Amino acid sequence: MKVVFQIAKFLTAGLFILSGIVKLNDPSGFSIKLNEYFDVFSQDVSARQDSIRVLVSMGKVRCVDTKTVLYNFDTKKEFGWQIMAMSATANNGGSMGVKTTWGGSSLAEGSIDIVAGDTLDKRITIRLLGPDSLVLASADKTISFDSTGATITVQSAVNVDVANYAKSNGWLYHFFKGCKQYTLYLSIFVCALEVFLGLALFIGWNIRLTLFITSALILFFTFLTFYSAYFNKVTDCGCFGDFLKLKLWHSFYKNILLLLLLSVMIMGIQHNSQWFSKRFGNKLMAVLGVLILFFGGYCYLYLPVWDFLPYKKGNDIKQIMTILPKGERESDSIEVSFVLYKGNDSIACTSKEYESAINKGFQYDVNRSLRRKIVVEGYKWPIHDFSINDPVNGVDMKDSFLNDPAFKWVYIATFLSETDEKITQKMATLFTWGKSKGIVMYALTAESPEASKAIVSKLKLPFNFYPADQKMLMTMARYNPTLYLFKGSVVVEKWSGIQLPSVREVEKLIQ
């Protein structure tokens, strides 16, 4: 039992140290994952909202029958409709189009057939119904036709008070939403705790307390990974950051294994031997705890020590985006099977067996007969959302960026309004110098064009910002802001905004 205890202890310690270090190396990355979890949780506990129903009919003919879900913050919303002739005349018939809007956005469209020689006047009824079928808004309109078509086009809108139907969210929803502003601190704390517990297990320090905290942590992560995998809520758990991507079920099985190892350690706790005296062990763990937290803070401020991201130094991002690695599939390999029915009997068959089953009297039901199963997953491109948008010309400059062999700055201030102004002004100095050396500048932000223009004007910057996808920018820039130096499509170097390079450093890189 002593040997089994030691094996379980060192395996658990090793997994905790590895998992904690690779995430602590990139705390911003794990912070993004925590944000994703909190979004999922807040969505799952949010109040289930009622629907508003829209009905548009002409006599007994219903051309629009749709529902729209309310939001918890809804008070008043605009309900609009437009009715117009679509090549409809009294002599030849045709159709009449109906469009409805909700909150200024298109909701549903439909059409009503007009029969030649029919009554010249068509009465249209519009109804907006609440959850209890109470009429919130209504209108009856008559459209007249002559030999050339409809004499009028009806277009109108009303403001509808829906405050009584919009349900407010509970405290748990606001709790998860509130947690999002602390994800970076939680990321550093949780990752540091993992490393701390792994080291404590390794040297046998305060084993009862260590096993208690470790068990609680693993039980929580077991529930979290099961919930994510069963309901397919999050793409990957983030257990090992970008160092190793685990599928959700694999991560759950890993936690089950850890629970078994912890059970062995709890049963054999009497076999634990502490490497150091209690007094020295306490001092050692206190020092290690401070160093672990310092490491996490350093990796946040100065970028990861070990870069596992696709935008790391030396990577050719054009090659990563376009060249399929040997042995990989470009798309998923999908097996399609059919479920055919004959009375109370049913069979599943492949496309090769389909014709034979049909000949035996089985029938295909379009609503429930097709199944798709991924046999071999296609290659997941590490970079699939890279783009640089020019709002003036309305074009994506991705290709011109990747194909230009010159040196280029890529300055990423994802949240420009939260960026230190001194850093941005220092970047302006580098831009001015780089421009004289032929270095092209691409400044990217997730802020709106109006907001970025206001900051450019306020700081009197000699460059403008291009809008880009926030998720892409947060993948590239683990610190806000981050600066890249590219040569063509190859990453030459990158810096955290807190350590922007000097002119002398850049001169050495571009020689």
ABEGO torsion letter per residue (X at the ends): XAAAAAAAAAAAAAAAAAAAAAAAABAAAAAAAAAAAAAAAAAAABBBBBBBBBBBBBEABBABBBBBBBBAABABBBBBBBBBBBGBBAAAEEBBBBBBBBGGBBABBBBBBBBBGBBABBBBBBBBBBAAGBBABBBBBBBBBBAAEBABBBBBBBBBBAAAABBBBBAAAAAAAAAAAAAAAAAAAAAAAAAAAAAAAAAGBGAAAAAAAAAAAAAAAAAAAAAAAAAGABABAGAAEAABBBBAAAAAAAAAAAAAAAAAAAAAAAABBBABBAAAAAAAAAAAAAAAAAAAAAAAAAEBABBABAABBGBBAAAAAABBBBGBBABBBBBBBBBBBBEABBBBBBAAAAAAAAAAGBBBBAAAABBBBBABBBBBBABAABBBBBAAAGBBAAAAAAABABBBBBBBBABAAABBAAAAAAAAAAAAAAAAAGBBBBBBBABBAAAAAAAAAAAGBABBBBBBBAAAAAAABABOBBBBBBBEABBABBBBAAABBBAAAAAAAAX
